Amino acid sequence: VQLQASGGGLVQPGGSLRLSCAASGNIFSINEMGWYRQAPGKQRELVARITSVGTTNYADALKGRFTISRDNAKNTVYLQMNSLKPEDTAVYYCNAIIETPFGHRDYWGLGTQVTVSS
């Protein structure tokens, strides 16, 4: 099983980006999916999570600017980020709890860099 994230890049303050993360491999089902981020010198923190039926959970500080969604048919989770600020600069990691023929476990993508700068 692999998680492949894409969509990161350089954006000016106030701009938007949309991250995608697709799961592939021998997958029975995907439970929760989510996004985390890690800024230089800081611990990895939750951005948002979404269940298989669409229930969402956000970091309080990001509510209203970030929106998580998923396409179950494509095994893909998205993160729409609006009104970006320099403090949103970080490596963004996707996460999924996936059921496989060998049981269920946590999987992580390699991360995609988001840089917010003028």
N, CA, C and O atoms as a GROMACS GRO file, in nm:
protein
  472
    1VAL      N    1   0.085  -0.119   0.000
    1VAL     CA    2   0.000   0.000   0.000
    1VAL      C    3   0.088   0.124   0.000
    1VAL      O    4   0.187   0.132   0.073
    2GLN      N    5   0.051   0.218  -0.082
    2GLN     CA    6   0.124   0.345  -0.089
    2GLN      C    7   0.027   0.462  -0.085
    2GLN      O    8  -0.085   0.453  -0.134
    3LEU      N    9   0.072   0.572  -0.024
    3LEU     CA   10   0.000   0.698  -0.029
    3LEU      C   11   0.086   0.797  -0.104
    3LEU      O   12   0.201   0.822  -0.068
    4GLN      N   13   0.031   0.853  -0.211
    4GLN     CA   14   0.105   0.946  -0.294
    4GLN      C   15   0.038   1.083  -0.288
    4GLN      O   16  -0.074   1.102  -0.335
    5ALA      N   17   0.110   1.178  -0.228
    5ALA     CA   18   0.056   1.314  -0.214
    5ALA      C   19   0.108   1.402  -0.327
    5ALA      O   20   0.218   1.382  -0.378
    6SER      N   21   0.028   1.500  -0.364
    6SER     CA   22   0.068   1.596  -0.466
    6SER      C   23  -0.005   1.727  -0.443
    6SER      O   24  -0.100   1.734  -0.364
    7GLY      N   25   0.040   1.831  -0.513
    7GLY     CA   26  -0.030   1.958  -0.508
    7GLY      C   27   0.040   2.067  -0.430
    7GLY      O   28  -0.005   2.181  -0.429
    8GLY      N   29   0.149   2.033  -0.363
    8GLY     CA   30   0.221   2.135  -0.289
    8GLY      C   31   0.294   2.231  -0.382
    8GLY      O   32   0.298   2.211  -0.503
    9GLY      N   33   0.351   2.335  -0.322
    9GLY     CA   34   0.425   2.430  -0.401
    9GLY      C   35   0.442   2.561  -0.329
    9GLY      O   36   0.420   2.572  -0.208
   10LEU      N   37   0.481   2.662  -0.406
   10LEU     CA   38   0.501   2.796  -0.354
   10LEU      C   39   0.380   2.881  -0.389
   10LEU      O   40   0.335   2.884  -0.504
   11VAL      N   41   0.326   2.950  -0.290
   11VAL     CA   42   0.210   3.036  -0.312
   11VAL      C   43   0.227   3.163  -0.230
   11VAL      O   44   0.290   3.162  -0.125
   12GLN      N   45   0.170   3.271  -0.280
   12GLN     CA   46   0.177   3.398  -0.208
   12GLN      C   47   0.076   3.401  -0.094
   12GLN      O   48  -0.026   3.332  -0.100
   13PRO      N   49   0.102   3.479   0.008
   13PRO     CA   50   0.003   3.494   0.116
   13PRO      C   51  -0.132   3.535   0.060
   13PRO      O   52  -0.141   3.620  -0.029
   14GLY      N   53  -0.235   3.473   0.113
   14GLY     CA   54  -0.370   3.498   0.064
   14GLY      C   55  -0.413   3.405  -0.048
   14GLY      O   56  -0.530   3.403  -0.087
   15GLY      N   57  -0.319   3.329  -0.100
   15GLY     CA   58  -0.349   3.238  -0.210
   15GLY      C   59  -0.408   3.107  -0.164
   15GLY      O   60  -0.434   3.086  -0.045
   16SER      N   61  -0.429   3.018  -0.260
   16SER     CA   62  -0.491   2.888  -0.233
   16SER      C   63  -0.409   2.776  -0.296
   16SER      O   64  -0.339   2.795  -0.395
   17LEU      N   65  -0.421   2.660  -0.236
   17LEU     CA   66  -0.364   2.537  -0.291
   17LEU      C   67  -0.459   2.424  -0.261
   17LEU      O   68  -0.533   2.428  -0.163
   18ARG      N   69  -0.456   2.323  -0.346
   18ARG     CA   70  -0.534   2.202  -0.322
   18ARG      C   71  -0.439   2.083  -0.324
   18ARG      O   72  -0.374   2.055  -0.425
   19LEU      N   73  -0.431   2.014  -0.212
   19LEU     CA   74  -0.350   1.894  -0.202
   19LEU      C   75  -0.436   1.772  -0.229
   19LEU      O   76  -0.554   1.768  -0.197
   20SER      N   77  -0.373   1.672  -0.290
   20SER     CA   78  -0.439   1.544  -0.314
   20SER      C   79  -0.351   1.433  -0.260
   20SER      O   80  -0.229   1.445  -0.256
   21CYS      N   81  -0.413   1.325  -0.218
   21CYS     CA   82  -0.338   1.208  -0.173
   21CYS      C   83  -0.416   1.083  -0.212
   21CYS      O   84  -0.528   1.062  -0.167
   22ALA      N   85  -0.355   1.002  -0.296
   22ALA     CA   86  -0.420   0.882  -0.345
   22ALA      C   87  -0.356   0.758  -0.284
   22ALA      O   88  -0.234   0.744  -0.280
   23ALA      N   89  -0.439   0.668  -0.236
   23ALA     CA   90  -0.394   0.540  -0.182
   23ALA      C   91  -0.402   0.435  -0.291
   23ALA      O   92  -0.499   0.430  -0.367
   24SER      N   93  -0.301   0.350  -0.298
   24SER     CA   94  -0.301   0.243  -0.398
   24SER      C   95  -0.241   0.118  -0.337
   24SER      O   96  -0.170   0.123  -0.237
   25GLY      N   97  -0.272   0.005  -0.400
   25GLY     CA   98  -0.221  -0.122  -0.350
   25GLY      C   99  -0.334  -0.217  -0.317
   25GLY      O  100  -0.446  -0.201  -0.365
   26ASN      N  101  -0.302  -0.316  -0.235
   26ASN     CA  102  -0.398  -0.421  -0.202
   26ASN      C  103  -0.487  -0.373  -0.086
   26ASN      O  104  -0.460  -0.403   0.030
   27ILE      N  105  -0.591  -0.299  -0.120
   27ILE     CA  106  -0.674  -0.231  -0.022
   27ILE      C  107  -0.812  -0.294  -0.017
   27ILE      O  108  -0.879  -0.308  -0.119
   28PHE      N  109  -0.855  -0.333   0.104
   28PHE     CA  110  -0.993  -0.378   0.122
   28PHE      C  111  -1.084  -0.258   0.143
   28PHE      O  112  -1.188  -0.244   0.078
   29SER      N  113  -1.042  -0.172   0.234
   29SER     CA  114  -1.121  -0.053   0.264
   29SER      C  115  -1.032   0.049   0.334
   29SER      O  116  -0.927   0.015   0.388
   30ILE      N  117  -1.077   0.173   0.331
   30ILE     CA  118  -1.005   0.280   0.399
   30ILE      C  119  -1.096   0.342   0.503
   30ILE      O  120  -1.206   0.387   0.470
   31ASN      N  121  -1.052   0.346   0.623
   31ASN     CA  122  -1.131   0.406   0.731
   31ASN      C  123  -1.106   0.557   0.730
   31ASN      O  124  -1.144   0.624   0.634
   32GLU      N  125  -1.045   0.609   0.832
   32GLU     CA  126  -1.018   0.752   0.834
   32GLU      C  127  -0.900   0.788   0.745
   32GLU      O  128  -0.806   0.711   0.729
   33MET      N  129  -0.908   0.907   0.688
   33MET     CA  130  -0.797   0.966   0.614
   33MET      C  131  -0.774   1.106   0.671
   33MET      O  132  -0.866   1.168   0.724
   34GLY      N  133  -0.652   1.153   0.658
   34GLY     CA  134  -0.627   1.284   0.716
   34GLY      C  135  -0.501   1.350   0.664
   34GLY      O  136  -0.422   1.291   0.589
   35TRP      N  137  -0.485   1.472   0.706
   35TRP     CA  138  -0.367   1.551   0.674
   35TRP      C  139  -0.304   1.602   0.804
   35TRP      O  140  -0.373   1.645   0.896
   36TYR      N  141  -0.173   1.597   0.806
   36TYR     CA  142  -0.093   1.652   0.914
   36TYR      C  143   0.013   1.741   0.851
   36TYR      O  144   0.038   1.735   0.731
   37ARG      N  145   0.073   1.824   0.933
   37ARG     CA  146   0.181   1.908   0.880
   37ARG      C  147   0.291   1.922   0.984
   37ARG      O  148   0.269   1.911   1.104
   38GLN      N  149   0.410   1.948   0.933
   38GLN     CA  150   0.525   1.967   1.020
   38GLN      C  151   0.608   2.083   0.967
   38GLN      O  152   0.665   2.076   0.858
   39ALA      N  153   0.614   2.189   1.046
   39ALA     CA  154   0.696   2.304   1.012
   39ALA      C  155   0.837   2.284   1.067
   39ALA      O  156   0.855   2.206   1.161
   40PRO      N  157   0.935   2.352   1.011
   40PRO     CA  158   1.073   2.337   1.060
   40PRO      C  159   1.084   2.366   1.209
   40PRO      O  160   1.037   2.469   1.258
   41GLY      N  161   1.145   2.273   1.280
   41GLY     CA  162   1.166   2.291   1.423
   41GLY      C  163   1.044   2.265   1.509
   41GLY      O  164   1.049   2.287   1.630
   42LYS      N  165   0.936   2.220   1.449
   42LYS     CA  166   0.813   2.194   1.524
   42LYS      C  167   0.769   2.049   1.510
   42LYS      O  168   0.814   1.977   1.421
   43GLN      N  169   0.682   2.009   1.600
   43GLN     CA  170   0.627   1.873   1.594
   43GLN      C  171   0.519   1.864   1.487
   43GLN      O  172   0.456   1.963   1.450
   44ARG      N  173   0.500   1.743   1.438
   44ARG     CA  174   0.392   1.720   1.343
   44ARG      C  175   0.258   1.744   1.413
   44ARG      O  176   0.239   1.702   1.528
   45GLU      N  177   0.166   1.810   1.344
   45GLU     CA  178   0.038   1.843   1.405
   45GLU      C  179  -0.076   1.807   1.310
   45GLU      O  180  -0.060   1.802   1.188
   46LEU      N  181  -0.191   1.783   1.369
   46LEU     CA  182  -0.310   1.752   1.291
   46LEU      C  183  -0.357   1.877   1.216
   46LEU      O  184  -0.360   1.987   1.270
   47VAL      N  185  -0.393   1.855   1.090
   47VAL     CA  186  -0.461   1.959   1.013
   47VAL      C  187  -0.610   1.927   1.007
   47VAL      O  188  -0.694   2.007   1.048
   48ALA      N  189  -0.642   1.808   0.956
   48ALA     CA  190  -0.782   1.768   0.944
   48ALA      C  191  -0.790   1.618   0.919
   48ALA      O  192  -0.697   1.557   0.866
   49ARG      N  193  -0.903   1.559   0.959
   49ARG     CA  194  -0.928   1.419   0.933
   49ARG      C  195  -1.072   1.404   0.883
   49ARG      O  196  -1.157   1.489   0.908
   50ILE      N  197  -1.096   1.292   0.811
   50ILE     CA  198  -1.229   1.266   0.759
   50ILE      C  199  -1.254   1.116   0.763
   50ILE      O  200  -1.168   1.036   0.726
   51THR      N  201  -1.374   1.078   0.807
   51THR     CA  202  -1.409   0.937   0.814
   51THR      C  203  -1.460   0.888   0.678
   51THR      O  204  -1.475   0.967   0.584
   52SER      N  205  -1.486   0.761   0.670
   52SER     CA  206  -1.534   0.702   0.546
   52SER      C  207  -1.673   0.752   0.508
   52SER      O  208  -1.712   0.744   0.391
   53VAL      N  209  -1.747   0.803   0.605
   53VAL     CA  210  -1.882   0.855   0.575
   53VAL      C  211  -1.885   1.006   0.570
   53VAL      O  212  -1.991   1.067   0.558
   54GLY      N  213  -1.766   1.069   0.578
   54GLY     CA  214  -1.758   1.213   0.557
   54GLY      C  215  -1.759   1.300   0.681
   54GLY      O  216  -1.767   1.423   0.670
   55THR      N  217  -1.753   1.241   0.798
   55THR     CA  218  -1.743   1.321   0.920
   55THR      C  219  -1.603   1.380   0.930
   55THR      O  220  -1.504   1.309   0.916
   56THR      N  221  -1.597   1.510   0.954
   56THR     CA  222  -1.468   1.579   0.952
   56THR      C  223  -1.428   1.630   1.090
   56THR      O  224  -1.512   1.652   1.178
   57ASN      N  225  -1.299   1.650   1.107
   57ASN     CA  226  -1.243   1.704   1.230
   57ASN      C  227  -1.126   1.792   1.189
   57ASN      O  228  -1.039   1.748   1.114
   58TYR      N  229  -1.124   1.916   1.238
   58TYR     CA  230  -1.020   2.012   1.202
   58TYR      C  231  -0.945   2.062   1.324
   58TYR      O  232  -1.000   2.067   1.434
   59ALA      N  233  -0.821   2.100   1.303
   59ALA     CA  234  -0.750   2.177   1.404
   59ALA      C  235  -0.826   2.309   1.419
   59ALA      O  236  -0.863   2.372   1.321
   60ASP      N  237  -0.847   2.349   1.542
   60ASP     CA  238  -0.930   2.467   1.568
   60ASP      C  239  -0.880   2.590   1.492
   60ASP      O  240  -0.961   2.668   1.440
   61ALA      N  241  -0.750   2.608   1.486
   61ALA     CA  242  -0.694   2.729   1.426
   61ALA      C  243  -0.713   2.734   1.275
   61ALA      O  244  -0.695   2.839   1.213
   62LEU      N  245  -0.749   2.620   1.214
   62LEU     CA  246  -0.758   2.614   1.069
   62LEU      C  247  -0.902   2.610   1.018
   62LEU      O  248  -0.926   2.617   0.898
   63LYS      N  249  -0.996   2.599   1.110
   63LYS     CA  250  -1.136   2.594   1.069
   63LYS      C  251  -1.173   2.720   0.992
   63LYS      O  252  -1.139   2.832   1.031
   64GLY      N  253  -1.243   2.700   0.881
   64GLY     CA  254  -1.286   2.813   0.800
   64GLY      C  255  -1.193   2.845   0.685
   64GLY      O  256  -1.234   2.907   0.588
   65ARG      N  257  -1.067   2.803   0.694
   65ARG     CA  258  -0.973   2.827   0.584
   65ARG      C  259  -0.942   2.699   0.507
   65ARG      O  260  -0.920   2.703   0.386
   66PHE      N  261  -0.939   2.587   0.578
   66PHE     CA  262  -0.904   2.459   0.516
   66PHE      C  263  -1.028   2.371   0.510
   66PHE      O  264  -1.110   2.371   0.601
   67THR      N  265  -1.040   2.295   0.402
   67THR     CA  266  -1.150   2.201   0.386
   67THR      C  267  -1.097   2.066   0.339
   67THR      O  268  -1.027   2.057   0.238
   68ILE      N  269  -1.131   1.962   0.414
   68ILE     CA  270  -1.092   1.826   0.377
   68ILE      C  271  -1.210   1.756   0.311
   68ILE      O  272  -1.325   1.775   0.351
   69SER      N  273  -1.181   1.676   0.211
   69SER     CA  274  -1.284   1.597   0.145
   69SER      C  275  -1.220   1.470   0.093
   69SER      O  276  -1.097   1.456   0.094
   70ARG      N  277  -1.302   1.376   0.048
   70ARG     CA  278  -1.247   1.253  -0.004
   70ARG      C  279  -1.337   1.198  -0.113
   70ARG      O  280  -1.457   1.224  -0.117
   71ASP      N  281  -1.276   1.119  -0.201
   71ASP     CA  282  -1.348   1.047  -0.305
   71ASP      C  283  -1.321   0.900  -0.279
   71ASP      O  284  -1.214   0.849  -0.311
   72ASN      N  285  -1.419   0.832  -0.223
   72ASN     CA  286  -1.398   0.692  -0.185
   72ASN      C  287  -1.375   0.603  -0.308
   72ASN      O  288  -1.302   0.504  -0.299
   73ALA      N  289  -1.436   0.637  -0.419
   73ALA     CA  290  -1.418   0.557  -0.540
   73ALA      C  291  -1.275   0.563  -0.591
   73ALA      O  292  -1.227   0.470  -0.655
   74LYS      N  293  -1.208   0.674  -0.562
   74LYS     CA  294  -1.070   0.693  -0.608
   74LYS      C  295  -0.969   0.673  -0.496
   74LYS      O  296  -0.849   0.690  -0.518
   75ASN      N  297  -1.015   0.636  -0.376
   75ASN     CA  298  -0.925   0.620  -0.260
   75ASN      C  299  -0.838   0.744  -0.241
   75ASN      O  300  -0.718   0.733  -0.215
   76THR      N  301  -0.898   0.859  -0.254
   76THR     CA  302  -0.824   0.984  -0.253
   76THR      C  303  -0.882   1.082  -0.152
   76THR      O  304  -1.004   1.094  -0.138
   77VAL      N  305  -0.793   1.150  -0.082
   77VAL     CA  306  -0.832   1.255   0.010
   77VAL      C  307  -0.774   1.387  -0.040
   77VAL      O  308  -0.664   1.391  -0.095
   78TYR      N  309  -0.850   1.494  -0.021
   78TYR     CA  310  -0.810   1.626  -0.068
   78TYR      C  311  -0.804   1.723   0.050
   78TYR      O  312  -0.870   1.705   0.152
   79LEU      N  313  -0.724   1.826   0.031
   79LEU     CA  314  -0.720   1.935   0.128
   79LEU      C  315  -0.719   2.066   0.051
   79LEU      O  316  -0.620   2.101  -0.014
   80GLN      N  317  -0.828   2.138   0.058
   80GLN     CA  318  -0.837   2.270  -0.004
   80GLN      C  319  -0.793   2.373   0.100
   80GLN      O  320  -0.851   2.383   0.208
   81MET      N  321  -0.690   2.449   0.066
   81MET     CA  322  -0.635   2.547   0.159
   81MET      C  323  -0.652   2.686   0.099
   81MET      O  324  -0.599   2.716  -0.008
   82ASN      N  325  -0.726   2.771   0.169
   82ASN     CA  326  -0.752   2.907   0.123
   82ASN      C  327  -0.693   3.008   0.220
   82ASN      O  328  -0.660   2.976   0.335
   83SER      N  329  -0.680   3.131   0.173
   83SER     CA  330  -0.628   3.240   0.256
   83SER      C  331  -0.500   3.198   0.328
   83SER      O  332  -0.486   3.216   0.448
   84LEU      N  333  -0.410   3.143   0.253
   84LEU     CA  334  -0.288   3.089   0.313
   84LEU      C  335  -0.202   3.198   0.374
   84LEU      O  336  -0.196   3.311   0.325
   85LYS      N  337  -0.137   3.161   0.483
   85LYS     CA  338  -0.051   3.252   0.558
   85LYS      C  339   0.091   3.196   0.563
   85LYS      O  340   0.110   3.076   0.547
   86PRO      N  341   0.190   3.280   0.585
   86PRO     CA  342   0.327   3.229   0.595
   86PRO      C  343   0.342   3.120   0.700
   86PRO      O  344   0.423   3.029   0.684
   87GLU      N  345   0.265   3.128   0.807
   87GLU     CA  346   0.274   3.026   0.912
   87GLU      C  347   0.215   2.892   0.871
   87GLU      O  348   0.225   2.794   0.946
   88ASP      N  349   0.153   2.886   0.755
   88ASP     CA  350   0.106   2.757   0.702
   88ASP      C  351   0.218   2.682   0.630
   88ASP      O  352   0.200   2.567   0.588
   89THR      N  353   0.332   2.746   0.616
   89THR     CA  354   0.445   2.680   0.552
   89THR      C  355   0.488   2.557   0.631
   89THR      O  356   0.516   2.566   0.750
   90ALA      N  357   0.493   2.443   0.563
   90ALA     CA  358   0.524   2.316   0.630
   90ALA      C  359   0.528   2.206   0.525
   90ALA      O  360   0.490   2.226   0.409
   91VAL      N  361   0.574   2.091   0.567
   91VAL     CA  362   0.556   1.970   0.487
   91VAL      C  363   0.423   1.909   0.530
   91VAL      O  364   0.399   1.886   0.649
   92TYR      N  365   0.339   1.882   0.434
   92TYR     CA  366   0.206   1.827   0.462
   92TYR      C  367   0.207   1.677   0.430
   92TYR      O  368   0.245   1.635   0.321
   93TYR      N  369   0.163   1.600   0.528
   93TYR     CA  370   0.162   1.454   0.516
   93TYR      C  371   0.019   1.402   0.516
   93TYR      O  372  -0.064   1.447   0.595
   94CYS      N  373  -0.009   1.309   0.428
   94CYS     CA  374  -0.139   1.243   0.435
   94CYS      C  375  -0.126   1.112   0.513
   94CYS      O  376  -0.020   1.050   0.518
   95ASN      N  377  -0.236   1.074   0.570
   95ASN     CA  378  -0.243   0.957   0.657
   95ASN      C  379  -0.372   0.883   0.629
   95ASN      O  380  -0.474   0.944   0.598
   96ALA      N  381  -0.367   0.752   0.640
   96ALA     CA  382  -0.489   0.674   0.622
   96ALA      C  383  -0.481   0.546   0.705
   96ALA      O  384  -0.375   0.486   0.718
   97ILE      N  385  -0.594   0.508   0.759
   97ILE     CA  386  -0.607   0.379   0.827
   97ILE      C  387  -0.672   0.285   0.727
   97ILE      O  388  -0.788   0.302   0.690
   98ILE      N  389  -0.595   0.186   0.684
   98ILE     CA  390  -0.634   0.104   0.569
   98ILE      C  391  -0.645  -0.042   0.610
   98ILE      O  392  -0.559  -0.096   0.679
   99GLU      N  393  -0.753  -0.104   0.566
   99GLU     CA  394  -0.774  -0.248   0.586
   99GLU      C  395  -0.719  -0.322   0.464
   99GLU      O  396  -0.760  -0.296   0.351
  100THR      N  397  -0.625  -0.414   0.489
  100THR     CA  398  -0.566  -0.493   0.382
  100THR      C  399  -0.587  -0.642   0.412
  100THR      O  400  -0.641  -0.675   0.517
  101PRO      N  401  -0.546  -0.731   0.323
  101PRO     CA  402  -0.556  -0.875   0.353
  101PRO      C  403  -0.478  -0.915   0.477
  101PRO      O  404  -0.497  -1.024   0.531
  102PHE      N  405  -0.389  -0.827   0.522
  102PHE     CA  406  -0.303  -0.860   0.636
  102PHE      C  407  -0.345  -0.788   0.764
  102PHE      O  408  -0.274  -0.792   0.864
  103GLY      N  409  -0.459  -0.723   0.759
  103GLY     CA  410  -0.507  -0.650   0.875
  103GLY      C  411  -0.510  -0.501   0.847
  103GLY      O  412  -0.485  -0.458   0.735
  104HIS      N  413  -0.541  -0.422   0.950
  104HIS     CA  414  -0.547  -0.278   0.929
  104HIS      C  415  -0.432  -0.210   1.001
  104HIS      O  416  -0.386  -0.254   1.106
  105ARG      N  417  -0.385  -0.102   0.942
  105ARG     CA  418  -0.276  -0.027   1.002
  105ARG      C  419  -0.277   0.114   0.948
  105ARG      O  420  -0.349   0.148   0.854
  106ASP      N  421  -0.194   0.197   1.012
  106ASP     CA  422  -0.172   0.337   0.972
  106ASP      C  423  -0.071   0.344   0.858
  106ASP      O  424   0.034   0.281   0.864
  107TYR      N  425  -0.103   0.421   0.757
  107TYR     CA  426  -0.009   0.446   0.649
  107TYR      C  427   0.014   0.596   0.636
  107TYR      O  428  -0.077   0.676   0.659
  108TRP      N  429   0.137   0.631   0.598
  108TRP     CA  430   0.174   0.771   0.579
  108TRP      C  431   0.232   0.793   0.440
  108TRP      O  432   0.306   0.708   0.389
  109GLY      N  433   0.199   0.905   0.381
  109GLY     CA  434   0.264   0.946   0.258
  109GLY      C  435   0.396   1.013   0.290
  109GLY      O  436   0.427   1.038   0.406
  110LEU      N  437   0.474   1.040   0.186
  110LEU     CA  438   0.606   1.098   0.204
  110LEU      C  439   0.603   1.247   0.233
  110LEU      O  440   0.702   1.304   0.279
  111GLY      N  441   0.492   1.311   0.206
  111GLY     CA  442   0.483   1.454   0.235
  111GLY      C  443   0.501   1.538   0.112
  111GLY      O  444   0.570   1.500   0.017
  112THR      N  445   0.437   1.653   0.113
  112THR     CA  446   0.450   1.749   0.005
  112THR      C  447   0.473   1.888   0.067
  112THR      O  448   0.404   1.926   0.162
  113GLN      N  449   0.569   1.960   0.014
  113GLN     CA  450   0.607   2.089   0.071
  113GLN      C  451   0.510   2.198   0.027
  113GLN      O  452   0.478   2.212  -0.091
  114VAL      N  453   0.465   2.275   0.125
  114VAL     CA  454   0.385   2.394   0.098
  114VAL      C  455   0.461   2.513   0.154
  114VAL      O  456   0.494   2.517   0.273
  115THR      N  457   0.489   2.609   0.069
  115THR     CA  458   0.561   2.729   0.111
  115THR      C  459   0.476   2.850   0.078
  115THR      O  460   0.438   2.872  -0.037
  116VAL      N  461   0.447   2.929   0.180
  116VAL     CA  462   0.367   3.051   0.162
  116VAL      C  463   0.460   3.170   0.185
  116VAL      O  464   0.504   3.197   0.296
  117SER      N  465   0.487   3.240   0.077
  117SER     CA  466   0.584   3.349   0.084
  117SER      C  467   0.562   3.445  -0.031
  117SER      O  468   0.521   3.405  -0.140
  118SER      N  469   0.591   3.570  -0.007
  118SER     CA  470   0.583   3.670  -0.112
  118SER      C  471   0.719   3.689  -0.178
  118SER      O  472   0.732   3.769  -0.270
   0.00000   0.00000   0.00000
